[in-house]
Structure formats: C-alpha cells, structure tokens
Amino acid sequence: MFVTFEGIEASGKSTLLEALAERLRSEGVSLVTTREPGGTPLGARIRQLVLAPDEWVAPAAEALLMTADRAQHVAELIRPALERGTWVLCDRFATATLAYQGYGHGVPLEDLRRGIAVATEGLEPDVILLVDIPIEVSQSRVASRSAQSGRLADRMEREDGAFHTRVRDGYLALARENPRMHVLDGLQPVESLLRRALEIVRSEGSEG
C-alpha cells in the first residue's frame, strides 16, 4: 500500500502521517515513512537547494529539481519497499508538483505530467490524503511555528497569499478529478483525522 499526504503549508499532513504510521505499526503493519523532497541522500541535497529561503529558483528549474528528487526517491526507496511488501507513507508526492509548480507557479500541467511519468515509471499512490485548510490558517500556523522554533520560513512558505491560494485551489481541482484522492478537513482534531484516514486506507486496502 502506497499512501501519500498532501496539503498547503502547515496543513497538518505531516502530523497525520506520523499518527497513522504509529497506529498501523501498533497493528503489525510493516511500513516506512518518507517525504518529498528529501527522502534519499540525494533528495536531501536537492531539498536544501529548492527550499533555501534566499534562493531564487525559476519555475521550470524548480519543477526539474522536484522531478530529479522523485526519480531517485522512487528508484532507491519507494519501489523497493513496495516490492518487499512494505507499506510506504510519503509526505508529498507527484500531486504536490502539479499543485505547487503547476497551479502555483504556472508550469504547464502536461509538461509536469510527462516529467512525473518519467520519474515514477507509472507508479501511483493507492491513496492520496489531502489535508485542506484555509489560507489564513496556514499563514498563521507558519508564522507561529517560525516564532516558536526560531527557524526561518523556507522559500515556499515565504510565497505570498495569492500563490498559496492558487496551490490550494489546484489541490481541490485535482481532488475532483482523481477518485484516489480524499479531502480531509484540516481544522478537525488529529484524532478525527486519524479515524477518517484509517477508514479510507482500510477501505482501499480491502478493495485492492
């Protein structure tokens, strides 16, 4: 089972991933958790490049860096794990490229889809969980998180509200056309999100 978690900044997707992983492991499920960009040693270096706060990255270059990260990620970690029968829970995957680089930065979706196909060799998630929150909630959470941690907001987090609105709208548009993609209300408590995520994963697993 390959499950990916999507959402705009500070949506709670990473928290949900961790909660779901903990629950599944307690039930005896063998799984690995990972993220994009940065799920491999090469990906970690790409992540530093693409998210550096003071770096300007052209949209096409950004898309190509994400594609390179994904190609390595699938070849080195995701596909081998799935072939061993291990579940993979991934914090962002190909849907994020369509939402961020496509809807957000204007790279043509068809160009992105071709790059995704090369990087994944056709591998798609069994389930995509989109944790959706309003833009103003995202911005408030990012500001609070930065203040508490002392960490500078990364380059994506520093994009303006119009960009993040396009990304969120893109995610919701993609969800309407993909039956594997499930929209969750990120304003709900994590316990409620976890219950819903378990329902979806178990339902898709039984169908598979």
MARKE-428431 format. One line per field, with one value per residue (C-alpha): residue number from 1; y, z, x. Coordinates in nm, 3 decimals, m for minus. Layout:
BEGIN
n	c(NUM | ...)
Y	c(Y | ...)
Z	c(Z | ...)
X	c(X | ...)
// end
This chain:
BEGIN
n	c(1 | 2 | 3 | 4 | 5 | 6 | 7 | 8 | 9 | 10 | 11 | 12 | 13 | 14 | 15 | 16 | 17 | 18 | 19 | 20 | 21 | 22 | 23 | 24 | 25 | 26 | 27 | 28 | 29 | 30 | 31 | 32 | 33 | 34 | 35 | 36 | 37 | 38 | 39 | 40 | 41 | 42 | 43 | 44 | 45 | 46 | 47 | 48 | 49 | 50 | 51 | 52 | 53 | 54 | 55 | 56 | 57 | 58 | 59 | 60 | 61 | 62 | 63 | 64 | 65 | 66 | 67 | 68 | 69 | 70 | 71 | 72 | 73 | 74 | 75 | 76 | 77 | 78 | 79 | 80 | 81 | 82 | 83 | 84 | 85 | 86 | 87 | 88 | 89 | 90 | 91 | 92 | 93 | 94 | 95 | 96 | 97 | 98 | 99 | 100 | 101 | 102 | 103 | 104 | 105 | 106 | 107 | 108 | 109 | 110 | 111 | 112 | 113 | 114 | 115 | 116 | 117 | 118 | 119 | 120 | 121 | 122 | 123 | 124 | 125 | 126 | 127 | 128 | 129 | 130 | 131 | 132 | 133 | 134 | 135 | 136 | 137 | 138 | 139 | 140 | 141 | 142 | 143 | 144 | 145 | 146 | 147 | 148 | 149 | 150 | 151 | 152 | 153 | 154 | 155 | 156 | 157 | 158 | 159 | 160 | 161 | 162 | 163 | 164 | 165 | 166 | 167 | 168 | 169 | 170 | 171 | 172 | 173 | 174 | 175 | 176 | 177 | 178 | 179 | 180 | 181 | 182 | 183 | 184 | 185 | 186 | 187 | 188 | 189 | 190 | 191 | 192 | 193 | 194 | 195 | 196 | 197 | 198 | 199 | 200 | 201 | 202 | 203 | 204 | 205 | 206 | 207 | 208)
Y	c(0.000 | 0.337 | 0.634 | 0.997 | 1.303 | 1.641 | 1.992 | 2.352 | 2.474 | 2.380 | 2.190 | 1.913 | 1.647 | 1.556 | 1.520 | 1.298 | 1.086 | 1.032 | 0.943 | 0.698 | 0.538 | 0.490 | 0.331 | 0.098 | m0.013 | m0.093 | m0.321 | m0.502 | m0.330 | m0.312 | 0.039 | 0.314 | 0.687 | 0.932 | 1.274 | 1.480 | 1.648 | 1.484 | 1.114 | 1.000 | 1.136 | 1.292 | 1.423 | 1.585 | 1.790 | 1.883 | 1.988 | 2.228 | 2.383 | 2.416 | 2.545 | 2.779 | 3.098 | 3.343 | 3.142 | 3.246 | 2.940 | 2.965 | 2.771 | 2.531 | 2.470 | 2.410 | 2.155 | 1.975 | 1.960 | 1.808 | 1.558 | 1.459 | 1.412 | 1.195 | 0.976 | 0.897 | 0.852 | 0.601 | 0.404 | 0.400 | 0.381 | 0.367 | 0.093 | m0.142 | m0.106 | m0.180 | m0.481 | m0.617 | m0.587 | m0.287 | m0.003 | 0.343 | 0.660 | 0.963 | 1.331 | 1.482 | 1.315 | 1.387 | 1.569 | 1.836 | 1.906 | 1.963 | 2.188 | 2.389 | 2.406 | 2.379 | 2.575 | 2.780 | 2.875 | 2.829 | 2.546 | 2.371 | 2.071 | 1.848 | 1.919 | 1.831 | 1.512 | 1.398 | 1.460 | 1.275 | 0.977 | 0.958 | 0.988 | 0.735 | 0.492 | 0.485 | 0.429 | 0.596 | 0.609 | 0.379 | 0.658 | 1.035 | 1.213 | 1.589 | 1.776 | 2.102 | 2.425 | 2.791 | 3.009 | 3.240 | 2.943 | 2.821 | 3.160 | 3.193 | 2.846 | 2.910 | 3.237 | 3.073 | 2.776 | 3.002 | 3.216 | 2.915 | 2.730 | 3.026 | 2.870 | 3.098 | 3.028 | 2.840 | 2.968 | 2.806 | 2.928 | 3.283 | 3.289 | 3.533 | 3.455 | 3.463 | 3.183 | 2.967 | 3.032 | 2.902 | 2.597 | 2.522 | 2.571 | 2.343 | 2.070 | 2.085 | 2.078 | 1.773 | 1.603 | 1.647 | 1.453 | 1.178 | 0.916 | 0.805 | 1.150 | 1.215 | 1.562 | 1.584 | 1.888 | 2.000 | 2.207 | 1.887 | 1.741 | 1.498 | 1.214 | 1.276 | 1.299 | 0.975 | 0.791 | 0.909 | 0.825 | 0.474 | 0.427 | 0.531 | 0.325 | 0.013 | 0.053 | 0.093 | m0.194 | m0.430 | m0.335 | m0.398)
Z	c(0.000 | m0.107 | 0.074 | 0.012 | 0.217 | 0.056 | 0.161 | 0.171 | 0.429 | 0.793 | 0.695 | 0.945 | 0.686 | 0.848 | 1.188 | 1.035 | 0.863 | 1.192 | 1.373 | 1.103 | 1.094 | 1.471 | 1.462 | 1.172 | 1.329 | 1.651 | 1.441 | 1.300 | 0.962 | 0.817 | 0.679 | 0.602 | 0.620 | 0.386 | 0.228 | m0.085 | m0.148 | 0.066 | 0.103 | m0.006 | 0.049 | m0.298 | m0.230 | 0.093 | m0.104 | m0.358 | m0.072 | 0.057 | m0.288 | m0.365 | m0.024 | 0.061 | 0.187 | m0.008 | m0.330 | m0.646 | m0.848 | m1.187 | m1.202 | m1.470 | m1.273 | m0.959 | m1.142 | m1.279 | m0.935 | m0.791 | m1.076 | m1.015 | m0.645 | m0.729 | m0.979 | m0.718 | m0.446 | m0.643 | m0.759 | m0.428 | m0.164 | m0.267 | m0.531 | m0.345 | m0.027 | m0.209 | m0.381 | m0.036 | 0.072 | 0.296 | 0.309 | 0.215 | 0.372 | 0.190 | 0.286 | m0.058 | m0.395 | m0.756 | m0.672 | m0.498 | m0.820 | m1.007 | m0.730 | m0.650 | m0.973 | m1.196 | m1.039 | m0.816 | m1.049 | m1.386 | m1.537 | m1.788 | m1.629 | m1.930 | m1.915 | m1.547 | m1.607 | m1.863 | m1.614 | m1.342 | m1.574 | m1.642 | m1.272 | m1.144 | m1.439 | m1.388 | m1.012 | m0.849 | m0.489 | m0.384 | m0.164 | m0.160 | 0.158 | 0.105 | 0.436 | 0.349 | 0.549 | 0.467 | 0.354 | 0.654 | 0.890 | 0.701 | 0.724 | 1.093 | 1.166 | 0.964 | 1.149 | 1.487 | 1.404 | 1.292 | 1.605 | 1.836 | 1.665 | 1.564 | 1.218 | 0.919 | 0.689 | 0.380 | 0.024 | m0.033 | 0.298 | 0.205 | m0.112 | m0.097 | m0.027 | m0.394 | m0.466 | m0.181 | m0.289 | m0.636 | m0.483 | m0.261 | m0.548 | m0.758 | m0.497 | m0.475 | m0.854 | m0.871 | m0.599 | m0.804 | m1.093 | m0.904 | m0.718 | m0.525 | m0.367 | m0.047 | 0.104 | 0.483 | 0.692 | 0.846 | 1.107 | 1.274 | 1.571 | 1.473 | 1.635 | 1.397 | 1.100 | 1.203 | 1.227 | 0.880 | 0.734 | 0.880 | 0.729 | 0.386 | 0.395 | 0.520 | 0.260 | m0.025 | 0.110 | 0.122 | m0.234 | m0.351)
X	c(0.000 | 0.136 | m0.027 | 0.067 | m0.020 | m0.079 | m0.172 | m0.058 | 0.191 | 0.116 | m0.198 | m0.126 | m0.044 | 0.289 | 0.123 | m0.144 | 0.121 | 0.302 | m0.020 | m0.128 | 0.218 | 0.213 | m0.132 | m0.052 | 0.275 | 0.089 | m0.132 | 0.169 | 0.190 | 0.541 | 0.591 | 0.837 | 0.773 | 0.940 | 0.897 | 0.946 | 1.171 | 1.438 | 1.357 | 1.704 | 2.057 | 2.048 | 1.698 | 1.815 | 2.066 | 1.800 | 1.570 | 1.835 | 1.864 | 1.495 | 1.380 | 1.669 | 1.499 | 1.713 | 1.749 | 1.564 | 1.466 | 1.299 | 0.969 | 1.097 | 1.417 | 1.212 | 0.998 | 1.303 | 1.465 | 1.147 | 1.139 | 1.501 | 1.427 | 1.126 | 1.312 | 1.579 | 1.319 | 1.113 | 1.418 | 1.605 | 1.332 | 0.968 | 0.958 | 1.197 | 0.989 | 0.664 | 0.821 | 0.917 | 0.554 | 0.626 | 0.377 | 0.505 | 0.363 | 0.501 | 0.476 | 0.401 | 0.445 | 0.352 | 0.028 | 0.236 | 0.425 | 0.100 | m0.032 | 0.283 | 0.478 | 0.170 | m0.115 | 0.114 | 0.398 | 0.236 | 0.440 | 0.208 | 0.041 | 0.101 | 0.474 | 0.472 | 0.275 | 0.533 | 0.813 | 0.622 | 0.572 | 0.946 | 1.035 | 0.781 | 0.772 | 0.397 | 0.396 | 0.094 | m0.028 | m0.309 | m0.446 | m0.385 | m0.495 | m0.535 | m0.547 | m0.721 | m0.716 | m0.793 | m0.504 | m0.527 | m0.497 | m0.192 | m0.023 | m0.100 | 0.039 | 0.356 | 0.420 | 0.356 | 0.578 | 0.864 | 0.835 | 0.836 | 1.121 | 1.333 | 1.361 | 1.335 | 1.042 | 1.159 | 1.122 | 0.782 | 0.647 | 0.754 | 0.543 | 0.252 | m0.110 | m0.205 | 0.043 | m0.085 | m0.443 | m0.359 | m0.194 | m0.492 | m0.736 | m0.517 | m0.521 | m0.900 | m0.933 | m0.707 | m0.913 | m1.230 | m1.080 | m0.897 | m1.103 | m0.794 | m0.768 | m0.964 | m1.011 | m0.990 | m1.083 | m0.755 | m0.939 | m1.059 | m0.865 | m0.592 | m0.787 | m1.077 | m0.844 | m0.677 | m1.010 | m1.107 | m0.766 | m0.786 | m1.132 | m1.007 | m0.689 | m0.867 | m1.140 | m0.891 | m0.683 | m0.980 | m1.074 | m0.719)
// end
